[in-house]
């Protein structure tokens, strides 16, 4: 990738809004989200789990300085995408009692932090498995039918954009970190196991009316601060193996998408690459300077929170006083999750490389 890649990000938001202005209408009536902490806006707040972030310093840069349950200092990529598409400023969590079907009708996330394709991953911290996210979606469709009428709900399900971001925890929390799956599967076999779950999920989502779906791949997990800290202390996980597993599963997901696109009539299923854009930001931090971002990144190695090496979740709350004064200088907000600035960049990249395929 060249410097043109980051310069493209700088002007992309202008092009996106110009396209939407020309069409004179929203392309999608709603953005519906499934996945893990990268897209959880607070569902975990409502369940008994340690995987929460509904406390400062999380949310310090969200509107009103409010910790919503997003594992970030501000908004997530899906929040920015919803705004860019002219839908709404942020995507609410389905289990948040502050919102109702009138809010969810234009966008909602069923995501649960610390979950994965593998139910064993979600069991580690007692969070919502992907299968249960789908059950909540079925319940949502029933509420939508009462709100919009049966025909209106069917149309809304068909015309909405679906965004799925999941899989990283299966490797970094599960396979390469705790005993269990690694004693029963080789890495390749475990990837195929995850792929089977992904396939079943996509087919069932399609059967429930979804037709426009974005499936993200995995990031380079070996670059996460917490992975590097654990590797330095214990040698587990192996950083190179983590990255290779992510790349391998990403390739398999792309092949799955190609197959399902042929098998499922009327589906528009698109892969979203986040592996390479993330690497580009990490390796070229000074290039991301333009009207959107007044300065590039100064720290690509550690998270803003605490000692910058291992804190995330409740550990960030305990280390609040140690958090960095300017998260926009950091690629990572905590030792696992990107900063709001990175999510903004990623949303712009996704608009150009992925969402644009639905706007043609």
C-alpha positions as CSV (number, residue, x, y, z in Angstrom):
1,X,0.0,0.0,0.0
2,X,1.2,3.6,-0.7
3,X,0.7,7.0,0.8
4,X,-2.3,7.3,-1.6
5,X,-4.1,4.8,0.5
6,X,-4.2,7.2,3.5
7,X,-4.8,10.2,1.4
8,X,-7.9,8.5,0.0
9,X,-9.2,8.1,3.5
10,X,-8.9,11.9,3.9
11,X,-11.1,12.8,1.1
12,X,-13.4,9.8,1.1
13,X,-16.0,11.3,3.5
14,X,-16.6,14.2,1.1
15,X,-17.2,11.8,-1.8
16,X,-19.5,9.6,0.3
17,X,-21.7,12.5,1.4
18,X,-21.7,13.8,-2.2
19,X,-23.0,10.5,-3.5
20,X,-25.8,10.4,-0.8
21,X,-26.7,14.0,-1.6
22,X,-27.0,13.3,-5.3
23,X,-29.2,10.3,-4.7
24,X,-31.4,12.4,-2.5
25,X,-32.3,9.5,-0.2
26,X,-30.9,7.1,2.3
27,X,-29.7,3.9,0.6
28,X,-30.5,1.7,3.7
29,X,-33.4,2.2,6.1
30,X,-31.4,0.6,9.0
31,X,-28.0,-0.7,10.0
32,X,-28.3,-4.0,11.9
33,X,-25.2,-5.3,13.7
34,X,-23.9,-8.6,15.1
35,X,-20.6,-9.5,16.7
36,X,-18.3,-8.8,19.6
37,X,-16.8,-5.8,21.5
38,X,-15.8,-4.1,18.2
39,X,-19.5,-3.4,17.7
40,X,-21.1,-3.9,21.1
41,X,-22.7,-0.6,22.2
42,X,-23.7,-1.8,25.7
43,X,-25.5,-5.1,25.5
44,X,-23.1,-6.6,28.1
45,X,-24.2,-3.9,30.5
46,X,-27.4,-5.9,31.0
47,X,-25.9,-9.4,31.7
48,X,-23.8,-10.8,34.6
49,X,-20.4,-10.7,33.1
50,X,-17.0,-9.1,33.8
51,X,-16.7,-8.1,30.1
52,X,-18.1,-4.6,30.6
53,X,-17.0,-1.1,29.9
54,X,-19.9,1.1,31.3
55,X,-17.5,3.2,33.4
56,X,-14.9,5.9,32.8
57,X,-12.4,6.3,31.2
58,X,-14.5,4.4,28.5
59,X,-16.8,6.8,26.7
60,X,-14.9,9.9,27.8
61,X,-15.1,11.3,24.3
62,X,-18.6,10.0,23.6
63,X,-21.3,12.7,23.5
64,X,-21.6,14.0,27.0
65,X,-18.6,12.0,28.2
66,X,-20.9,9.1,28.7
67,X,-19.6,5.5,29.2
68,X,-22.1,3.6,27.3
69,X,-20.6,0.1,27.3
70,X,-18.6,0.7,24.1
71,X,-15.1,-0.6,24.5
72,X,-13.7,2.7,23.2
73,X,-13.1,6.3,24.2
74,X,-15.9,7.4,21.9
75,X,-17.8,6.0,19.0
76,X,-17.3,2.7,17.1
77,X,-16.9,2.2,13.3
78,X,-20.6,1.2,13.0
79,X,-21.6,4.4,14.6
80,X,-19.6,6.4,12.1
81,X,-21.0,4.2,9.2
82,X,-24.5,4.9,10.3
83,X,-23.8,8.6,10.3
84,X,-22.1,8.5,6.9
85,X,-25.1,6.7,5.5
86,X,-27.4,9.3,6.8
87,X,-29.2,6.9,9.1
88,X,-28.4,8.1,12.6
89,X,-25.4,9.3,14.7
90,X,-25.0,6.1,16.7
91,X,-26.3,2.5,16.9
92,X,-28.0,1.6,20.1
93,X,-27.6,-1.7,22.0
94,X,-30.7,-4.0,21.7
95,X,-30.7,-4.7,25.5
96,X,-30.4,-1.1,26.5
97,X,-33.6,-0.2,28.3
98,X,-33.2,3.5,27.3
99,X,-34.2,2.6,23.7
100,X,-37.3,1.0,22.1
101,X,-38.4,-0.4,18.8
102,X,-38.9,3.1,17.4
103,X,-35.1,3.6,17.9
104,X,-34.1,0.1,16.8
105,X,-36.2,0.3,13.6
106,X,-33.4,2.4,12.0
107,X,-30.5,0.6,13.5
108,X,-29.5,-1.7,16.3
109,X,-26.6,-3.9,17.5
110,X,-27.1,-7.3,19.1
111,X,-23.3,-7.7,19.6
112,X,-21.7,-8.9,22.9
113,X,-18.2,-8.1,23.9
114,X,-15.9,-11.2,24.4
115,X,-18.1,-13.5,22.2
116,X,-17.0,-15.4,19.2
117,X,-18.1,-17.9,16.5
118,X,-17.3,-20.6,19.0
119,X,-19.8,-21.0,21.9
120,X,-16.9,-22.1,24.1
121,X,-15.4,-18.6,23.6
122,X,-18.6,-16.9,24.8
123,X,-18.7,-19.2,27.8
124,X,-15.3,-18.0,29.0
125,X,-16.7,-14.7,30.3
126,X,-20.4,-15.7,30.3
127,X,-21.4,-13.4,27.4
128,X,-24.0,-13.7,24.7
129,X,-23.2,-16.4,22.1
130,X,-23.7,-15.7,18.4
131,X,-26.7,-18.1,18.3
132,X,-28.4,-16.0,21.0
133,X,-27.7,-12.8,19.2
134,X,-29.7,-14.4,16.4
135,X,-32.6,-15.2,18.8
136,X,-32.7,-11.6,19.9
137,X,-32.9,-10.7,16.2
138,X,-35.9,-12.9,15.8
139,X,-37.5,-11.2,18.7
140,X,-36.7,-7.9,17.1
141,X,-38.4,-8.9,13.9
142,X,-41.6,-9.6,15.8
143,X,-41.4,-6.2,17.5
144,X,-40.7,-4.6,14.1
145,X,-43.8,-6.3,12.6
146,X,-46.0,-4.8,15.3
147,X,-44.4,-1.4,14.8
148,X,-44.3,-1.3,11.0
149,X,-46.8,-3.9,10.1
150,X,-45.9,-7.3,8.6
151,X,-45.2,-6.1,5.1
152,X,-43.2,-3.1,6.4
153,X,-41.1,-5.3,8.6
154,X,-40.4,-7.7,5.8
155,X,-39.3,-4.8,3.6
156,X,-37.2,-3.3,6.4
157,X,-35.4,-6.6,6.9
158,X,-34.8,-7.0,3.2
159,X,-33.5,-3.5,2.5
160,X,-31.4,-3.0,5.7
161,X,-27.6,-3.3,5.7
162,X,-26.3,-6.0,8.0
163,X,-22.8,-5.7,9.5
164,X,-21.0,-8.6,11.3
165,X,-17.7,-8.2,13.2
166,X,-16.6,-11.3,15.1
167,X,-13.9,-14.0,15.4
168,X,-10.8,-12.4,17.1
169,X,-11.8,-13.7,20.5
170,X,-11.9,-17.2,19.3
171,X,-8.1,-17.1,18.8
172,X,-6.8,-14.6,21.4
173,X,-9.1,-15.4,24.3
174,X,-9.7,-19.1,23.5
175,X,-7.6,-21.2,21.2
176,X,-4.1,-19.7,21.7
177,X,-4.6,-18.8,25.4
178,X,-6.6,-21.4,27.3
179,X,-6.5,-25.2,27.2
180,X,-9.4,-26.9,25.5
181,X,-10.0,-26.4,21.8
182,X,-6.2,-26.5,21.0
183,X,-6.1,-30.1,22.5
184,X,-8.9,-31.2,20.2
185,X,-8.2,-29.2,17.0
186,X,-5.2,-28.2,14.9
187,X,-5.3,-24.6,14.0
188,X,-6.5,-25.5,10.5
189,X,-9.2,-27.7,11.9
190,X,-10.3,-25.0,14.3
191,X,-10.6,-22.5,11.5
192,X,-12.8,-24.9,9.6
193,X,-14.9,-25.4,12.8
194,X,-15.4,-21.6,13.0
195,X,-16.1,-21.4,9.3
196,X,-19.0,-23.9,9.8
197,X,-20.5,-21.7,12.5
198,X,-20.1,-18.7,10.2
199,X,-21.8,-20.5,7.4
200,X,-24.8,-21.6,9.5
201,X,-25.2,-18.2,10.9
202,X,-25.2,-16.5,7.5
203,X,-27.7,-19.0,6.1
204,X,-30.1,-18.5,9.0
205,X,-29.8,-14.7,8.8
206,X,-30.7,-15.0,5.1
207,X,-33.7,-17.2,5.9
208,X,-34.9,-14.4,8.2
209,X,-34.9,-11.9,5.4
210,X,-31.4,-10.4,5.3
211,X,-30.1,-9.7,1.8
212,X,-27.4,-7.1,2.1
213,X,-24.6,-8.3,4.4
214,X,-21.1,-7.2,5.3
215,X,-18.9,-9.8,6.9
216,X,-15.6,-8.5,8.3
217,X,-12.5,-10.5,8.5
218,X,-10.1,-10.6,11.5
219,X,-7.4,-7.9,12.3
220,X,-3.7,-8.7,12.8
221,X,-4.3,-9.9,16.5
222,X,-0.6,-10.4,17.1
223,X,-0.2,-6.6,17.1
224,X,-2.6,-6.0,20.0
225,X,-0.8,-4.7,23.1
226,X,-2.2,-7.4,25.3
227,X,-1.0,-10.1,23.0
228,X,2.5,-8.7,23.0
229,X,2.5,-8.3,26.8
230,X,1.3,-11.9,27.4
231,X,3.8,-13.2,24.8
232,X,6.7,-11.3,26.6
233,X,5.7,-12.7,30.0
234,X,4.8,-16.3,29.1
235,X,5.4,-16.8,25.4
236,X,1.7,-17.5,25.0
237,X,0.1,-16.6,22.6
238,X,2.6,-16.9,19.8
239,X,2.2,-13.6,17.9
240,X,3.2,-15.0,14.5
241,X,0.7,-17.9,14.8
242,X,-2.0,-15.4,15.9
243,X,-1.5,-13.4,12.7
244,X,-1.3,-16.4,10.5
245,X,-4.5,-17.8,11.9
246,X,-6.2,-14.5,11.3
247,X,-5.0,-14.4,7.7
248,X,-5.9,-18.1,7.1
249,X,-9.5,-17.6,8.4
250,X,-9.9,-14.4,6.4
251,X,-9.1,-16.3,3.2
252,X,-11.5,-19.1,4.2
253,X,-14.2,-16.5,4.9
254,X,-13.7,-15.0,1.5
255,X,-14.1,-18.4,-0.1
256,X,-17.3,-19.0,1.9
257,X,-18.7,-15.7,0.8
258,X,-18.1,-16.6,-2.8
259,X,-19.9,-19.9,-2.4
260,X,-22.9,-18.5,-0.5
261,X,-23.2,-15.7,-3.1
262,X,-23.9,-18.4,-5.7
263,X,-26.1,-20.6,-3.5
264,X,-28.4,-18.0,-1.9
265,X,-30.6,-16.3,-4.5
266,X,-30.8,-12.5,-4.2
267,X,-28.1,-12.1,-1.6
268,X,-25.4,-9.4,-1.7
269,X,-22.7,-10.7,0.6
270,X,-19.5,-8.7,0.8
271,X,-16.2,-9.3,2.6
272,X,-14.7,-6.4,4.6
273,X,-10.9,-6.5,4.9
274,X,-9.7,-4.9,8.2
275,X,-6.4,-6.8,8.4
276,X,-4.5,-4.8,5.8
277,X,-5.9,-1.3,6.7
278,X,-5.0,-1.9,10.3
279,X,-1.5,-2.9,9.4
280,X,-1.2,0.2,7.2
281,X,-2.1,2.5,10.1
282,X,0.3,0.7,12.4
283,X,3.2,0.8,9.9
284,X,2.5,4.3,8.6
285,X,1.2,6.3,11.6
286,X,2.4,9.7,10.3
287,X,0.4,9.5,7.0
288,X,-3.0,9.9,8.6
289,X,-3.0,13.7,8.6
290,X,-5.6,15.7,6.8
291,X,-8.7,17.8,7.4
292,X,-10.2,14.9,9.3
293,X,-7.2,14.3,11.6
294,X,-5.0,17.2,12.4
295,X,-2.1,15.0,13.3
296,X,-0.9,11.4,12.7
297,X,-0.5,8.8,15.4
298,X,2.4,8.9,17.9
299,X,1.9,5.6,19.5
300,X,1.2,2.3,17.7
301,X,2.5,-0.1,20.3
302,X,0.5,0.5,23.5
303,X,-3.1,1.3,24.6
304,X,-4.0,4.7,26.0
305,X,-5.5,3.2,29.2
306,X,-3.4,2.6,32.3
307,X,0.1,1.4,31.9
308,X,-0.7,0.9,28.2
309,X,0.3,-2.7,28.1
310,X,-2.4,-5.1,29.5
311,X,-5.3,-3.1,30.8
312,X,-8.8,-3.4,29.3
313,X,-12.3,-3.6,30.8
314,X,-12.5,-3.3,34.5
315,X,-8.7,-3.0,34.7
316,X,-9.0,0.3,32.8
317,X,-11.4,1.6,35.5
318,X,-8.9,0.8,38.2
319,X,-6.2,2.6,36.2
320,X,-8.3,5.6,35.1
321,X,-5.9,8.1,36.6
322,X,-3.1,6.7,34.5
323,X,-4.8,7.0,31.2
324,X,-3.2,9.1,28.5
325,X,-4.3,12.7,28.1
326,X,-4.9,12.5,24.3
327,X,-6.3,9.3,22.8
328,X,-6.1,10.7,19.3
329,X,-2.3,10.1,19.4
330,X,-2.9,6.4,20.0
331,X,-3.9,3.6,17.6
332,X,-5.2,1.6,20.5
333,X,-7.5,2.9,23.2
334,X,-6.9,0.0,25.6
335,X,-4.7,-3.1,25.2
336,X,-7.3,-4.7,22.9
337,X,-9.5,-2.2,21.2
338,X,-8.8,0.7,18.7
339,X,-9.2,4.3,19.6
340,X,-12.2,6.3,18.2
341,X,-9.9,7.9,15.7
342,X,-9.0,4.5,14.2
343,X,-12.6,3.5,14.1
344,X,-13.3,6.7,12.2
345,X,-10.6,5.9,9.7
346,X,-11.8,2.3,9.4
347,X,-15.3,3.5,8.7
348,X,-14.1,5.7,5.9
349,X,-12.0,2.8,4.5
350,X,-15.0,0.5,4.7
351,X,-17.2,3.0,2.9
352,X,-14.8,3.0,0.0
353,X,-13.8,-0.6,-0.2
354,X,-17.0,-2.4,1.0
355,X,-20.1,-0.3,1.5
356,X,-19.6,1.4,-1.9
357,X,-20.4,-2.0,-3.5
358,X,-24.0,-1.6,-2.3
359,X,-24.2,2.0,-3.4
360,X,-23.7,1.3,-7.1
